[in-house]
């Protein structure tokens, strides 16, 4: 199943990511699980760029689902440009998307994926509405 990333999204972060030798598997290409690690790192850097920690405290932003559309095989060596976008902002959730392209061909996507992130009260383990200080940064 392919999930399309909506056109109505806002670019919030961009970062380079090297393809490491250890990212490849026995088939001599970047393993599909590593694409999720790339997207995770892009989300982590976006969250920390807003001044938040990713280690849980009293409240935190957590992923509740994720997907990736694999468009092209990757191999070492190389460098990616990861772009993070946000889409729909709900009462306690936000859709976060990541596109990946090689830096030497930035217009040709090699993968695109996303995740739904929720704001969680770590004491109750339940989602809670976005605090105004977070909403003001993600809007």
N, C-alpha and C positions, 0 to 999 in steps of 0.2 A: 504494500500500500504506500502510495506517495501522498505526502501532505504538503500542500503548497503554502508558501509564505505569502501573506497578504501584501498587496501594494501599499496599503495604508499603514505605514510604520515609520518610526522616527529613529534615525541614527543617533546612538548615545555614546558609542565607544569604538575605538579602532586600535588594533595592536598587531605587531609582527609576532610570528611563532615559528621557530626553526623546526624543521623536520629532523628528528634525531635518528641515528642508526638503529637504536633500540626500539623505535616505533614500528619497525618492519617485522613481519612474521615469516614463517617458513615459505610462503608464496612470493617472497621478495617484494611485497608492497606494504604500505602502512595498514596495520590491522584495523578492522572496522571499529573496534572498541576505542581505539586511540582518537578517532574523530570526536567521540563523546568527551574525551579528556581535553581535547583542544577547546571544545565549546565550554566545558566547565571552567577552564582557565580564563577564557574570555569573560565569562560571567563574574568570576572572582575578581578580576582586575577592574571590571566595570563597577561592581559593588564597592570595592575598596577605594576607587577613584572618587566616590561620593562621600567618603569619610566613614564608612561603616566597616565593621569587622565581620569576617565570615565565620569565625568561631562563635558558637552559640553563647549568648549571655541570657538576659531576661527575655529578649525577643530577637527574632532573626528571620531572614528571608530564606526559605527552603524550596527546593524543587519538588514538584509533585508528579510531573510526567515529562517525557522528553521524546524527541524523534530526530532522525537524520536521514536526508536524502543523499545517497552517495552518487555522485555524478561522474567522477573520474578517479582512477587509481593514482595514488601518490607513492613516490619512492624517495629514498635518501639519495643525494642531498637535495635540499630545497628550503625555501622559506615561504610561509603563508602570511597573508594579511587576513586577519579575522575582524569582521565588522559585526558589532552587536547593535541590535535594534529593539525597540519596544513597540508593542502593538496595543491591544486592548488592555485598559486598566480597569479592573473590577473593584469591588468593595474591599477585598483582601488579596486579590491576585493580579498578576500582570503576565502577559505573554511576552517572552523574550526570544528573539531570533538571532541566529548567527550565520553569516555567510563566510565561506572560505574560498580564497583564490591564491594562486601562486603569485609572489611579488613580481615575477617577470612576465606575468600575464594576468594583471589585476581585473580585467573585465570578464575573464572566463572562470565561472564558478566551478569548483571541484567538489563542493558539498554545501548543503544548506540544511539547517536544522533549527530546533527550538525547544523551549521548555516553558512550562507554566510554573511561575514562582509565587509562593504565598507568604504572607506575613504571619508568623506564628508566635504565640505566647508560649515560651519554652516551659513555663511552670505548669500550664494546663495541657500542653501538647496540641492545642487547637488553633486553627487560623483565627485571626482577629482583624478588624478593619485597619487599613493603613493609617499610621499616625500622620499628622499633618506635616511633620518634618521630613518624612519620606516622600509623601505625595508631592511636596513642593519641589523635590529634586527629580522625581521621575516624570512629572508632567512636562 
